[in-house]
């Protein structure tokens, strides 16, 4: 190792808790360039003996140096080994009321800097050439070791230069600030140690770290000199032995231990206020920095696995076949070809499964680094970007493996992102029992009582599905679609109860012809009276207070026509909706009428809001209508709907009047007040499809929301 500095460790009071690992004679590939130190504090009332402590450290050293792959992967193996032993020990001691919580710091000095892995509620303060930062305890480090099956480890990568100083502690003194740590860099180690140790409420288990000119060694400062903390001779720790549990000597009261009978730490403190020092930045990690060592290990390991499998099958063949098999030459030729292929197939299967584990681990650790970056971010946008990158890395990890820890990380990430974006996650389930025909593309959803009506964009026909105990089932007898007189339907609206046509819905084609669709009876054809200027290209319908609103955005018309209702029929000529101010309807695709307004949705996702005049006042329109996100938590940050592209709009009547908008690309349904204030957005717990949504609907009475993706329809309960 050719580093221009040594790393000097200065324990505040307990050097016995610190272990600088000797380099074993045999190590995994590339481990010979790494120097490991460990620091273990046991909180609780079950200390371990000095003999156990040394044995634990020796075996954990073997675990680290015998584990191939990334340094963080080897540190995780150390944490898993220690966690397993503490967990078994706590279970054994549970009846006597004794328990211990392991707080572990692992440090690896490498040519490119210092790698740290921490389990438990630890603070880490750093003052380096890049700046200064305080990492308070976080969920990444967990509560500690020995309390759950899967250990939590928080990773840090710190580029070091001579003079850089760090400190880690479970309960740092309030006087241990970044300013004090920065001032200590100009002091001798002895003076810095004395200054920190003399502060009120000094944590006796804390450790100072400083990079000093040297040759790349890790040393422990004790008094006026520095020396290695462990024996310096090399010792060999076989890989098989290294992963065994340490000896289970019973604890003895009053004996030396890694920690006294301290109580478990209190809840993690809030992040400290930012010091007036340069901001510390974690380096961006390109995926190749994680994957290249793994791919090299895969290549080497495949050869070793193939060799081991070949020897195993050869030995098996000797035992199974007679000494003089007298096999025909054709069979011998087959064996000569088949056995090598079998060897490669078995070896590949075994080793590539291990390769998947390594790839999972690499991406998972990358996600942890992005989470650490989010902890350091000063701006909400930077914090959100880091969380999004962490989620992307986690998606990559779960392509190879889904674990309890990855699921827990995903849930935590989604909660962070969702809170800031006002997202409520819903558990969507398939709605149609047996599914719809593959050719169907649902363009409009109309929920009525216990029925679901689905407009197929390709045929212009409507499918009816009835709610049963097994979900919605298609009614094959329902007929509502193109006829010789009425073409493919472009939109549908519900009909008022008790209408003269006995229809459940009305559909319209692109020429203004309508179809009254009935249950158990044939649909009735009709034609809407055309306006004086004739039709342009009718696009969408809405029904409000018995009146029909028809959107015709074609430049020849540029109109919204209002048909007065007469017991569900529309025989009178329509009325032009606008007064003197007529907005451009070019690109308008949908509309929604509310008690006081008409909203028009355009193909680029923006809304036009027209306030209906009353008492002689004219109808006035605002285009585009401003959407507002006035939540206090979003002050100074982009609105939650930034980047959304709305494709459908729906008004929901009282008791909870509101406006819903579909963001098809993000599988999101946004909820706005009638004053266009953002309230929340609904998204699935997990992605539902690889393509954008094609339709949505909210069933206010049943408190359900529906999403369609082509021929797939899902529903979830609103909350």
C-alpha positions as CSV (number, residue, x, y, z in Angstrom):
1,X,0.0,0.0,0.0
2,X,1.5,3.3,-1.1
3,X,-0.4,5.9,0.8
4,X,1.4,9.1,1.9
5,X,-0.3,9.0,5.3
6,X,-1.2,6.8,8.3
7,X,-4.5,6.7,9.9
8,X,-4.1,7.2,13.7
9,X,-7.0,6.2,16.0
10,X,-7.3,7.9,19.4
11,X,-9.9,6.4,21.7
12,X,-11.3,8.9,24.2
13,X,-11.1,6.4,27.1
14,X,-11.4,2.7,26.2
15,X,-8.7,1.4,23.9
16,X,-9.8,-2.2,24.6
17,X,-12.9,-1.6,22.4
18,X,-10.6,-0.9,19.4
19,X,-9.0,-3.5,17.2
20,X,-6.5,-3.0,14.4
21,X,-6.6,-6.2,12.4
22,X,-3.3,-7.9,11.5
23,X,-3.1,-8.9,7.9
24,X,-3.6,-12.7,7.6
25,X,-1.2,-14.8,5.5
26,X,-4.0,-15.8,3.1
27,X,-6.5,-13.2,2.0
28,X,-9.1,-12.9,-0.8
29,X,-8.1,-11.3,-4.0
30,X,-7.2,-7.6,-3.6
31,X,-7.6,-7.6,0.1
32,X,-3.9,-7.5,0.7
33,X,-4.0,-3.7,0.0
34,X,-6.6,-3.0,2.7
35,X,-6.1,-2.3,6.4
36,X,-9.1,-3.1,8.7
37,X,-10.0,-1.8,12.1
38,X,-13.0,-2.6,14.2
39,X,-14.7,-0.9,17.2
40,X,-17.4,-2.7,19.1
41,X,-19.5,-1.3,22.0
42,X,-22.0,-3.5,23.7
43,X,-24.9,-1.6,25.3
44,X,-27.1,-3.4,27.8
45,X,-26.5,-5.7,30.8
46,X,-24.8,-8.6,29.1
47,X,-21.0,-7.8,28.7
48,X,-18.6,-10.3,27.2
49,X,-15.3,-11.4,28.7
50,X,-11.9,-10.2,27.5
51,X,-11.3,-13.6,26.1
52,X,-14.5,-13.5,24.1
53,X,-13.7,-10.0,22.9
54,X,-10.4,-11.1,21.4
55,X,-11.9,-14.2,19.8
56,X,-14.7,-12.1,18.3
57,X,-12.2,-9.7,16.8
58,X,-10.0,-12.5,15.4
59,X,-12.9,-14.3,13.8
60,X,-14.4,-11.1,12.3
61,X,-10.9,-10.3,10.9
62,X,-11.0,-13.7,9.2
63,X,-14.5,-13.1,7.8
64,X,-13.4,-9.8,6.2
65,X,-10.2,-10.9,4.7
66,X,-11.7,-14.2,3.3
67,X,-14.6,-12.5,1.6
68,X,-14.1,-11.5,-2.0
69,X,-15.9,-8.7,-3.9
70,X,-16.3,-5.1,-2.8
71,X,-15.1,-3.7,0.5
72,X,-18.6,-2.8,1.5
73,X,-19.7,-6.3,0.7
74,X,-17.0,-7.7,3.0
75,X,-18.0,-5.3,5.7
76,X,-21.6,-6.5,5.4
77,X,-20.4,-10.1,5.8
78,X,-18.6,-9.0,9.1
79,X,-21.8,-7.3,10.3
80,X,-23.9,-10.4,9.5
81,X,-21.5,-12.8,11.3
82,X,-21.4,-10.6,14.4
83,X,-25.2,-10.0,14.3
84,X,-25.8,-13.8,14.1
85,X,-23.7,-14.5,17.1
86,X,-25.2,-11.7,19.2
87,X,-28.7,-12.7,18.1
88,X,-28.2,-16.3,19.3
89,X,-26.5,-15.1,22.5
90,X,-29.4,-12.8,23.3
91,X,-31.9,-15.6,22.8
92,X,-29.9,-17.8,25.1
93,X,-29.7,-15.1,27.8
94,X,-33.3,-14.0,27.4
95,X,-34.6,-16.1,30.3
96,X,-32.1,-14.5,32.7
97,X,-33.2,-11.0,31.6
98,X,-29.8,-10.2,30.0
99,X,-29.5,-8.6,26.6
100,X,-26.8,-6.7,24.7
101,X,-27.0,-4.4,21.7
102,X,-23.9,-4.3,19.4
103,X,-22.8,-0.9,18.1
104,X,-20.1,-1.6,15.5
105,X,-17.8,0.6,13.4
106,X,-15.8,-1.0,10.7
107,X,-13.0,1.0,8.9
108,X,-11.0,0.0,5.8
109,X,-8.1,2.1,4.7
110,X,-7.6,1.7,0.9
111,X,-5.4,3.5,-1.6
112,X,-8.4,5.6,-2.6
113,X,-9.5,6.6,0.9
114,X,-11.3,5.5,4.0
115,X,-14.4,3.2,3.8
116,X,-16.6,3.1,6.9
117,X,-19.5,0.8,7.8
118,X,-21.5,1.5,10.9
119,X,-24.3,-0.5,12.6
120,X,-26.2,1.2,15.4
121,X,-27.1,4.8,16.5
122,X,-23.7,6.4,15.7
123,X,-22.8,10.0,15.0
124,X,-20.0,10.7,12.6
125,X,-18.2,14.1,12.3
126,X,-15.7,14.7,9.6
127,X,-13.4,17.7,8.8
128,X,-11.5,17.1,5.6
129,X,-10.0,19.0,2.7
130,X,-13.4,18.7,1.0
131,X,-15.2,20.4,3.8
132,X,-17.0,19.5,7.1
133,X,-20.1,17.4,7.8
134,X,-22.0,15.8,10.7
135,X,-23.9,12.6,10.0
136,X,-26.4,12.0,12.8
137,X,-27.8,8.5,13.4
138,X,-30.1,7.4,10.7
139,X,-32.4,4.4,9.8
140,X,-29.6,3.1,7.5
141,X,-27.5,2.2,10.6
142,X,-30.5,0.7,12.4
143,X,-30.7,0.2,16.1
144,X,-27.7,-2.0,16.3
145,X,-26.7,-5.7,16.1
146,X,-28.3,-8.6,17.9
147,X,-31.9,-7.4,17.7
148,X,-33.1,-8.5,14.2
149,X,-32.2,-11.2,11.7
150,X,-31.0,-8.8,9.0
151,X,-28.3,-6.2,10.2
152,X,-28.4,-2.6,9.0
153,X,-25.2,-1.0,7.9
154,X,-24.6,2.6,6.9
155,X,-21.6,3.2,4.6
156,X,-19.4,6.2,4.1
157,X,-16.5,6.8,1.7
158,X,-14.2,9.6,2.8
159,X,-11.3,10.7,0.6
160,X,-8.4,11.4,3.0
161,X,-5.5,13.8,3.1
162,X,-2.9,14.5,5.9
163,X,-4.6,16.5,8.6
164,X,-8.1,15.3,7.9
165,X,-9.9,14.4,11.2
166,X,-13.0,12.4,12.0
167,X,-14.8,11.4,15.2
168,X,-17.5,8.8,15.8
169,X,-19.6,8.4,18.9
170,X,-22.8,6.9,20.2
171,X,-23.6,9.9,22.5
172,X,-21.3,12.8,21.6
173,X,-20.9,15.7,24.1
174,X,-22.9,18.8,23.1
175,X,-19.5,20.6,23.1
176,X,-18.2,18.3,20.3
177,X,-19.1,20.5,17.4
178,X,-17.7,20.7,13.9
179,X,-16.0,23.9,14.8
180,X,-14.2,22.3,17.7
181,X,-13.2,19.3,15.5
182,X,-11.9,21.7,12.9
183,X,-9.9,23.6,15.5
184,X,-8.4,20.3,16.7
185,X,-6.7,19.7,13.3
186,X,-4.0,22.3,14.3
187,X,-3.4,20.6,17.7
188,X,-1.2,17.6,18.5
189,X,-3.0,14.4,19.0
190,X,-2.3,14.5,22.7
191,X,-3.8,18.0,23.0
192,X,-6.8,17.2,20.8
193,X,-7.5,14.1,22.9
194,X,-7.3,16.0,26.1
195,X,-9.6,18.7,24.8
196,X,-12.3,16.3,23.8
197,X,-12.0,14.1,26.8
198,X,-12.3,17.0,29.2
199,X,-15.6,18.3,27.8
200,X,-18.8,17.8,29.9
201,X,-20.6,14.5,29.2
202,X,-17.8,13.2,27.0
203,X,-18.6,9.8,25.5
204,X,-15.9,7.4,26.9
205,X,-16.4,5.1,23.9
206,X,-15.8,7.7,21.2
207,X,-12.8,7.6,18.9
208,X,-10.9,10.3,17.1
209,X,-9.3,9.5,13.7
210,X,-6.6,11.6,12.0
211,X,-4.6,11.2,8.8
212,X,-0.9,11.8,9.4
213,X,2.1,11.6,7.2
214,X,3.2,8.0,7.0
215,X,3.2,4.8,4.9
216,X,-0.4,3.7,4.8
217,X,-0.6,2.0,8.2
218,X,-3.4,2.1,10.8
219,X,-2.2,2.9,14.3
220,X,-3.7,3.5,17.8
221,X,-2.6,6.6,19.8
222,X,-2.1,5.9,23.5
223,X,-0.6,8.6,25.6
224,X,2.6,10.0,24.1
225,X,3.2,7.4,21.4
226,X,1.3,5.5,18.8
227,X,1.4,1.7,18.4
228,X,-0.6,-1.1,16.8
229,X,-3.6,-2.2,18.8
230,X,-3.3,-5.9,18.0
231,X,-0.3,-8.2,17.7
232,X,1.7,-7.4,14.6
233,X,2.6,-10.9,13.4
234,X,0.6,-12.2,10.5
235,X,-1.8,-15.0,11.3
236,X,-3.7,-17.3,9.0
237,X,-7.4,-17.5,9.4
238,X,-9.0,-20.2,7.2
239,X,-12.1,-19.1,5.4
240,X,-14.2,-22.0,6.8
241,X,-13.1,-21.2,10.3
242,X,-13.6,-17.5,9.9
243,X,-17.4,-17.7,9.6
244,X,-17.9,-19.9,12.6
245,X,-19.5,-18.3,15.7
246,X,-17.1,-17.2,18.5
247,X,-17.0,-19.2,21.7
248,X,-20.0,-18.8,23.9
249,X,-18.3,-18.2,27.3
250,X,-20.8,-17.1,29.9
251,X,-20.5,-13.5,30.9
252,X,-19.0,-12.8,34.3
253,X,-20.2,-9.8,36.4
254,X,-17.5,-7.3,37.1
255,X,-15.1,-8.5,34.3
256,X,-13.7,-6.3,31.6
257,X,-16.1,-5.8,28.8
258,X,-16.5,-3.9,25.6
259,X,-19.1,-1.8,27.4
260,X,-20.4,-1.6,30.9
261,X,-24.0,-2.0,31.9
262,X,-25.0,1.0,30.0
263,X,-28.6,1.5,28.9
264,X,-29.5,1.4,25.2
265,X,-29.2,4.8,23.6
266,X,-32.0,7.2,23.3
267,X,-33.8,8.0,20.1
268,X,-31.6,9.5,17.4
269,X,-31.3,13.2,17.7
270,X,-32.4,15.6,14.9
271,X,-29.7,16.5,12.4
272,X,-27.4,19.1,13.8
273,X,-27.4,22.7,12.4
274,X,-25.1,23.2,9.5
275,X,-21.7,24.5,10.6
276,X,-20.1,27.5,8.9
277,X,-17.6,25.3,7.1
278,X,-17.3,24.2,3.4
279,X,-19.9,21.6,2.5
280,X,-18.7,18.0,2.3
281,X,-19.8,16.1,-0.8
282,X,-19.8,12.4,-1.3
283,X,-18.4,11.3,-4.7
284,X,-20.8,10.2,-7.4
285,X,-20.4,6.5,-8.0
286,X,-20.7,5.3,-11.6
287,X,-22.2,1.7,-11.8
288,X,-19.0,0.5,-13.5
289,X,-17.1,1.3,-10.3
290,X,-19.3,-1.3,-8.6
291,X,-19.7,-3.8,-11.3
292,X,-16.2,-4.1,-12.9
293,X,-14.7,-6.0,-9.8
294,X,-17.7,-8.2,-9.7
295,X,-17.4,-9.1,-13.4
296,X,-13.8,-10.0,-13.0
297,X,-14.6,-12.1,-9.9
298,X,-17.4,-13.9,-11.9
299,X,-14.9,-14.8,-14.6
300,X,-12.3,-16.2,-12.2
301,X,-14.9,-17.9,-10.0
302,X,-16.5,-19.7,-12.9
303,X,-13.3,-21.4,-13.8
304,X,-12.8,-22.5,-10.2
305,X,-16.4,-23.7,-9.9
306,X,-16.0,-25.7,-13.2
307,X,-12.9,-27.3,-12.0
308,X,-14.4,-28.3,-8.7
309,X,-17.5,-29.7,-10.4
310,X,-15.4,-31.6,-12.9
311,X,-13.4,-33.3,-10.1
312,X,-16.6,-34.1,-8.2
313,X,-18.3,-35.7,-11.2
314,X,-15.1,-37.6,-12.0
315,X,-15.0,-39.1,-8.5
316,X,-18.6,-39.9,-8.6
317,X,-18.2,-41.7,-12.0
318,X,-15.3,-43.8,-10.6
319,X,-17.6,-45.0,-7.7
320,X,-20.6,-45.7,-9.9
321,X,-19.1,-47.4,-12.9
322,X,-17.5,-50.8,-12.8
323,X,-13.7,-51.2,-13.2
324,X,-14.1,-52.6,-16.7
325,X,-17.2,-51.0,-18.1
326,X,-17.0,-52.6,-21.5
327,X,-19.1,-49.7,-22.9
328,X,-19.6,-49.5,-26.7
329,X,-17.5,-46.8,-28.4
330,X,-20.6,-44.8,-29.3
331,X,-21.5,-44.5,-25.6
332,X,-17.9,-43.6,-24.7
333,X,-18.0,-40.8,-27.3
334,X,-21.3,-39.6,-25.9
335,X,-19.9,-39.5,-22.4
336,X,-16.8,-37.6,-23.6
337,X,-19.0,-34.9,-25.0
338,X,-21.8,-34.9,-22.4
339,X,-19.8,-34.8,-19.2
340,X,-17.9,-31.6,-20.0
341,X,-21.1,-29.9,-21.0
342,X,-22.7,-31.1,-17.8
343,X,-19.7,-29.8,-15.8
344,X,-20.0,-26.3,-17.4
345,X,-23.8,-26.2,-17.0
346,X,-23.7,-27.1,-13.3
347,X,-20.8,-24.8,-12.6
348,X,-22.4,-21.9,-14.5
349,X,-25.7,-22.4,-12.6
350,X,-24.0,-22.4,-9.2
351,X,-21.7,-19.6,-9.8
352,X,-24.0,-17.3,-11.7
353,X,-26.4,-17.6,-8.8
354,X,-23.6,-16.3,-6.6
355,X,-23.0,-13.6,-9.2
356,X,-26.6,-12.5,-8.9
357,X,-26.1,-12.1,-5.2
358,X,-23.0,-10.0,-5.8
359,X,-24.8,-7.8,-8.3
360,X,-27.7,-7.4,-5.9
361,X,-25.3,-6.4,-3.2
362,X,-23.4,-3.9,-5.4
363,X,-26.6,-2.1,-6.4
364,X,-28.0,-2.2,-2.9
365,X,-24.9,-0.6,-1.5
366,X,-25.1,2.1,-4.3
367,X,-28.6,2.9,-3.1
368,X,-27.2,3.3,0.4
369,X,-24.6,5.8,-0.8
370,X,-27.3,7.8,-2.5
371,X,-29.3,7.8,0.8
372,X,-26.2,9.1,2.6
373,X,-26.0,11.9,-0.1
374,X,-29.6,12.8,0.6
375,X,-28.8,13.1,4.3
376,X,-26.2,15.7,3.4
377,X,-28.2,17.7,0.9
378,X,-29.0,21.2,1.9
379,X,-31.7,21.8,-0.7
380,X,-35.0,19.9,-1.1
381,X,-34.4,19.4,-4.8
382,X,-31.0,17.8,-4.3
383,X,-32.4,15.6,-1.5
384,X,-35.3,14.5,-3.7
385,X,-32.9,13.8,-6.6
386,X,-30.7,11.6,-4.3
387,X,-33.7,9.7,-3.1
388,X,-34.8,9.1,-6.7
389,X,-31.4,7.8,-7.6
390,X,-31.4,5.5,-4.6
391,X,-34.8,4.2,-5.7
392,X,-33.4,3.5,-9.2
393,X,-30.4,1.7,-7.8
394,X,-32.8,-0.3,-5.6
395,X,-34.9,-1.2,-8.7
396,X,-31.7,-2.6,-10.3
397,X,-30.8,-4.5,-7.2
398,X,-34.2,-6.2,-7.0
399,X,-33.9,-7.4,-10.6
400,X,-31.5,-9.9,-9.1
401,X,-32.9,-10.5,-5.7
402,X,-35.7,-9.2,-3.4
403,X,-34.9,-9.3,0.3
404,X,-36.4,-8.0,3.5
405,X,-33.8,-5.3,3.7
406,X,-34.5,-4.1,0.1
407,X,-38.2,-4.1,0.8
408,X,-37.7,-2.1,3.9
409,X,-35.5,0.4,2.1
410,X,-38.0,0.7,-0.7
411,X,-40.8,1.4,1.8
412,X,-38.7,4.1,3.5
413,X,-37.7,5.7,0.2
414,X,-41.3,5.8,-1.0
415,X,-42.5,7.3,2.2
416,X,-39.9,10.1,2.0
417,X,-40.7,10.9,-1.7
418,X,-44.4,10.5,-1.2
419,X,-44.6,12.8,1.8
420,X,-43.0,15.7,-0.2
421,X,-45.0,14.9,-3.3
422,X,-48.3,14.5,-1.5
423,X,-48.6,10.9,-2.8
424,X,-51.0,8.4,-1.3
425,X,-50.3,4.8,-2.3
426,X,-53.2,2.6,-3.1
427,X,-53.3,-1.2,-3.5
428,X,-54.7,-1.6,-7.0
429,X,-56.1,-5.0,-7.9
430,X,-57.3,-6.4,-11.3
431,X,-60.9,-5.4,-11.7
432,X,-62.2,-7.7,-14.5
433,X,-62.6,-11.4,-13.6
434,X,-61.2,-13.3,-16.5
435,X,-59.9,-10.2,-18.2
436,X,-60.9,-8.4,-21.4
437,X,-60.2,-9.4,-25.0
438,X,-56.6,-8.6,-25.9
439,X,-57.7,-6.3,-28.8
440,X,-59.6,-3.9,-26.5
441,X,-58.2,-0.5,-25.6
442,X,-60.2,1.2,-22.8
443,X,-60.5,4.9,-23.5
444,X,-63.3,5.9,-21.1
445,X,-64.4,4.3,-17.8
446,X,-67.9,5.0,-16.5
447,X,-68.8,3.5,-13.1
448,X,-72.5,3.4,-12.3
449,X,-73.7,1.8,-9.1
450,X,-72.3,-1.8,-9.3
451,X,-71.7,-1.7,-13.0
452,X,-68.6,-0.7,-15.0
453,X,-69.0,0.6,-18.6
454,X,-65.8,0.6,-20.7
455,X,-65.5,2.4,-24.0
456,X,-63.2,0.5,-26.5
457,X,-61.3,3.0,-28.6
458,X,-60.6,0.5,-31.4
459,X,-64.2,-0.5,-32.1
460,X,-66.2,2.4,-30.6
461,X,-68.3,-0.1,-28.6
462,X,-69.0,-0.2,-24.9
463,X,-68.4,-3.2,-22.6
464,X,-70.5,-3.7,-19.5
465,X,-69.1,-5.5,-16.4
466,X,-71.1,-6.3,-13.3
467,X,-69.7,-6.5,-9.8
468,X,-69.8,-10.0,-8.3
469,X,-68.1,-11.7,-5.4
470,X,-65.2,-12.5,-7.7
471,X,-64.8,-9.0,-9.2
472,X,-66.4,-7.4,-12.2
473,X,-67.6,-9.9,-14.8
474,X,-68.3,-9.0,-18.4
475,X,-72.0,-9.1,-19.5
476,X,-71.8,-10.8,-22.9
477,X,-75.5,-9.9,-23.6
478,X,-75.0,-6.1,-23.4
479,X,-75.0,-4.4,-26.8
480,X,-73.8,-0.8,-27.2
481,X,-71.8,0.0,-30.3
482,X,-71.8,1.1,-33.9
483,X,-74.9,0.6,-35.9
484,X,-75.7,1.4,-39.6
485,X,-76.7,4.9,-38.5
486,X,-74.4,5.6,-35.6
487,X,-70.6,5.2,-36.1
488,X,-67.9,4.4,-33.6
489,X,-68.6,6.1,-30.3
490,X,-66.0,8.7,-29.2
491,X,-67.4,9.4,-25.7
492,X,-70.1,8.3,-23.3
493,X,-72.0,9.9,-20.4
494,X,-74.4,8.5,-17.8
495,X,-78.1,9.1,-18.3
496,X,-80.3,10.5,-15.5
497,X,-82.5,8.0,-13.6
498,X,-86.0,7.7,-15.0
499,X,-85.1,9.1,-18.4
500,X,-87.7,8.6,-21.2
501,X,-85.3,6.3,-23.1
502,X,-84.8,3.8,-20.2
503,X,-81.1,4.1,-21.0
504,X,-78.1,3.7,-18.7
505,X,-75.8,5.7,-20.8
506,X,-75.6,7.7,-24.0
507,X,-72.7,7.5,-26.5
508,X,-71.9,9.9,-29.4
509,X,-70.0,9.4,-32.6
510,X,-67.8,11.9,-34.4
511,X,-70.8,13.2,-36.5
512,X,-73.0,14.1,-33.6
513,X,-75.2,10.9,-33.8
514,X,-76.0,9.4,-30.4
515,X,-76.9,5.9,-29.1
516,X,-79.0,5.3,-26.0
517,X,-77.8,2.1,-24.6
518,X,-80.1,-0.1,-22.4
519,X,-79.8,-3.2,-20.4
520,X,-81.6,-6.2,-21.8
521,X,-82.9,-4.2,-24.8
522,X,-81.6,-2.9,-28.1
523,X,-79.9,0.5,-28.2
524,X,-81.9,3.4,-29.6
525,X,-80.4,5.6,-32.3
526,X,-80.9,9.4,-32.6
527,X,-79.2,12.5,-33.9
528,X,-78.4,15.7,-31.9
529,X,-79.7,18.8,-33.6
530,X,-76.7,20.3,-35.4
531,X,-75.8,23.9,-34.6
532,X,-76.3,26.7,-37.1
533,X,-72.7,26.5,-38.2
534,X,-72.9,22.7,-38.5
535,X,-70.4,20.3,-36.9
536,X,-66.6,20.5,-36.9
537,X,-65.4,17.4,-35.1
538,X,-67.3,16.6,-31.8
539,X,-64.8,15.2,-29.4
540,X,-66.1,14.9,-25.8
541,X,-69.3,15.1,-23.7
542,X,-70.3,16.0,-20.1
543,X,-73.6,15.9,-18.4
544,X,-74.4,18.4,-15.7
545,X,-77.8,19.2,-14.1
546,X,-79.6,17.4,-17.0
547,X,-77.9,19.5,-19.7
548,X,-75.4,18.1,-22.2
549,X,-72.1,19.9,-22.9
550,X,-70.4,19.0,-26.2
551,X,-66.8,19.9,-27.0
552,X,-66.1,20.6,-30.7
553,X,-62.5,21.8,-30.9
554,X,-62.2,21.8,-34.7
555,X,-61.1,25.3,-35.9
556,X,-64.3,25.5,-38.0
557,X,-66.4,25.3,-34.8
558,X,-64.1,26.2,-31.8
559,X,-67.1,25.7,-29.6
560,X,-68.7,24.2,-26.6
561,X,-72.4,23.6,-27.2
562,X,-75.0,23.2,-24.5
563,X,-78.1,21.1,-25.1
564,X,-81.0,21.7,-22.8
565,X,-82.2,18.4,-21.3
566,X,-85.8,17.1,-21.6
567,X,-86.3,13.9,-19.6
568,X,-83.0,12.6,-20.9
569,X,-83.5,13.6,-24.5
570,X,-81.9,16.5,-26.4
571,X,-84.2,17.7,-29.2
572,X,-83.7,21.5,-29.0
573,X,-81.0,23.4,-30.8
574,X,-77.8,23.9,-28.7
575,X,-76.7,27.2,-27.2
576,X,-73.2,28.5,-27.6
577,X,-71.5,28.4,-24.2
578,X,-69.2,31.4,-24.4
579,X,-70.0,35.1,-24.4
580,X,-67.8,37.8,-26.0
581,X,-64.5,36.1,-24.8
582,X,-64.0,32.9,-26.7
583,X,-60.8,31.0,-25.8
584,X,-58.9,28.9,-28.4
585,X,-60.0,25.3,-28.2
586,X,-57.3,24.0,-30.5
587,X,-56.0,20.8,-29.0
588,X,-58.8,20.6,-26.4
589,X,-59.4,16.9,-25.6
590,X,-61.8,16.8,-22.6
591,X,-64.1,18.9,-20.4
592,X,-65.8,19.0,-17.0
593,X,-68.6,21.1,-15.8
594,X,-68.8,22.1,-12.1
595,X,-71.4,24.3,-10.4
596,X,-69.5,27.6,-11.1
597,X,-67.0,26.7,-13.8
598,X,-66.3,24.8,-17.0
599,X,-62.8,23.3,-17.3
600,X,-61.3,22.4,-20.6
601,X,-58.3,20.1,-20.8
602,X,-55.8,20.4,-23.7
603,X,-53.5,17.9,-25.3
604,X,-50.4,19.5,-23.8
605,X,-51.8,18.9,-20.3
606,X,-52.9,22.4,-19.4
607,X,-56.4,23.6,-18.3
608,X,-58.6,26.4,-19.3
609,X,-61.0,27.6,-16.6
610,X,-64.1,29.5,-17.5
611,X,-66.1,31.1,-14.7
612,X,-69.8,31.1,-15.6
613,X,-71.3,34.5,-15.5
614,X,-74.4,35.2,-13.3
615,X,-76.6,38.2,-12.7
616,X,-75.9,39.6,-16.2
617,X,-72.1,39.1,-16.0
618,X,-70.3,37.5,-18.8
619,X,-68.5,34.2,-18.7
620,X,-64.8,34.8,-18.4
621,X,-62.0,32.3,-19.2
622,X,-58.4,32.0,-18.0
623,X,-56.0,30.2,-20.3
624,X,-53.9,28.6,-18.9
625,X,-55.6,28.2,-15.5
626,X,-52.9,28.3,-12.8
627,X,-52.6,25.2,-10.6
628,X,-51.4,25.9,-7.1
629,X,-49.5,23.9,-4.5
630,X,-49.9,25.9,-1.3
631,X,-48.9,23.3,1.2
632,X,-46.5,24.8,3.9
633,X,-44.1,21.9,3.4
634,X,-43.6,22.8,-0.2
635,X,-42.7,26.5,0.4
636,X,-39.9,27.4,-2.0
637,X,-39.9,24.1,-3.7
638,X,-41.4,23.1,-7.1
639,X,-45.1,22.1,-7.0
640,X,-45.9,18.5,-6.6
641,X,-47.5,18.3,-10.1
642,X,-44.4,19.6,-11.9
643,X,-43.7,17.4,-14.8
644,X,-47.2,15.8,-14.8
645,X,-49.0,15.6,-18.2
646,X,-52.8,15.4,-17.8
647,X,-54.9,13.5,-20.3
648,X,-58.4,13.2,-18.7
649,X,-60.4,15.3,-16.3
650,X,-63.4,14.4,-14.1
651,X,-65.6,16.4,-11.8
652,X,-66.9,14.6,-8.7
653,X,-70.1,16.0,-7.1
654,X,-70.7,16.7,-3.3
655,X,-70.4,15.6,-0.6
656,X,-66.7,15.9,-1.6
657,X,-66.7,18.1,-4.7
658,X,-63.4,18.1,-6.4
659,X,-61.6,17.8,-9.7
660,X,-59.5,14.7,-10.6
661,X,-56.9,14.7,-13.4
662,X,-55.1,11.7,-14.9
663,X,-51.3,11.8,-15.4
664,X,-51.1,8.7,-17.7
665,X,-47.3,8.4,-17.9
666,X,-46.8,8.3,-14.1
667,X,-49.9,6.2,-13.3
668,X,-51.1,9.0,-11.1
669,X,-54.5,10.5,-10.4
670,X,-54.3,14.0,-9.0
671,X,-56.9,15.6,-6.7
672,X,-57.5,19.3,-6.9
673,X,-60.0,21.6,-5.1
674,X,-62.4,23.5,-7.3
675,X,-60.1,26.5,-6.8
676,X,-57.3,24.4,-8.4
677,X,-55.4,23.9,-5.2
678,X,-53.4,20.7,-5.1
679,X,-54.6,18.3,-2.4
680,X,-53.0,15.0,-3.1
681,X,-52.2,12.4,-5.7
682,X,-53.0,8.7,-5.8
683,X,-50.5,6.2,-7.2
684,X,-50.2,2.4,-7.1
685,X,-48.0,0.7,-4.5
686,X,-46.1,-0.8,-7.4
687,X,-46.0,-0.1,-11.1
688,X,-49.0,-1.7,-12.9
689,X,-47.9,-1.6,-16.5
690,X,-45.1,-0.7,-18.9
691,X,-47.3,1.5,-21.0
692,X,-49.2,4.8,-20.0
693,X,-52.7,4.6,-18.6
694,X,-55.4,4.9,-21.2
695,X,-58.4,5.9,-18.9
696,X,-59.4,6.5,-15.3
697,X,-62.6,7.1,-13.3
698,X,-63.5,7.9,-9.7
699,X,-66.6,6.3,-8.2
700,X,-67.3,8.8,-5.4
701,X,-70.2,6.9,-3.8
702,X,-68.3,3.6,-3.7
703,X,-65.0,5.4,-2.9
704,X,-63.1,3.6,-5.6
705,X,-60.7,4.7,-8.3
706,X,-60.2,2.9,-11.6
707,X,-57.2,2.8,-13.9
708,X,-57.0,1.2,-17.4
709,X,-54.0,0.2,-19.4
710,X,-55.2,-1.0,-22.8
711,X,-57.3,-4.1,-22.0
712,X,-56.2,-4.2,-18.3
713,X,-58.4,-2.5,-15.7
714,X,-57.5,-2.1,-12.0
715,X,-59.3,-0.6,-9.1
716,X,-58.5,0.4,-5.5
717,X,-60.3,1.9,-2.5
718,X,-59.8,5.6,-2.0
719,X,-58.6,7.0,1.3
